[in-house]
Amino acid sequence: MEGKENFQHILDRFQQADIDQKIEIYTTVQGLSVEQYKELLRYFPIKYLGKLEQAMG
């Protein structure tokens, strides 16, 4: 259960973050499942996906 609560905190921060902060969170948070990363992407503006891809190198 602790993992779900931790992810909820990350998700809340992600939803409130600006684009640069979203990229920072997405590229630095470790230990998430594929489904959790997909959940974060649901709150990432499509027009900035290129910037995210670039940051991921």
N, C-alpha and C positions, 0 to 999 in steps of 0.2 A: 504493500500500500504506500510506503514511503516514496517509492519511485514515481508513482502516479502523482502524488502531491508535489514532488520536486518538478516533474514535467509541467504541471499546471502553473507553477510559479514561473518557469521559463516561458511558457506560452503566454501568460499574462504580460510579462516584460516585453516579449516579442511583439505582441499586438499593439502595445503603446509606443514602441520605439520608432524612430525615424528610419529612413532607408539605410544609412550608414550603420546605425546601431543594430538593425535587423541582420545586416551582413556580418557584423562582428559576432553577434550571438550565434548565427547559423554556422559560421566557420570555426568557432572556438569551443562550443559546447560538445562534450564527448559523452559517449555512453548511451546515446539515444538509439532507439530501434528505427528501422526503415519507416515504419508507420508514423512514428513521432516526427521524423524529419519531413515526411509528406504533410503531416498536420501543420507544421510551421509554414510550409510552402503555400498552404491555402490562404495564409494571411500576408503573402508577399506579392506586391504589385507586379503583374506580368511585364509591364514595360521596363522594369529594372532587372529582369532575369539575366540579361547580358552582363550587367555589372556584378551580379552574384557569381556567375560562371567565371568571370575574370578573376575575382577575389579567390575563388577556389583553385585557380591555377591549373 
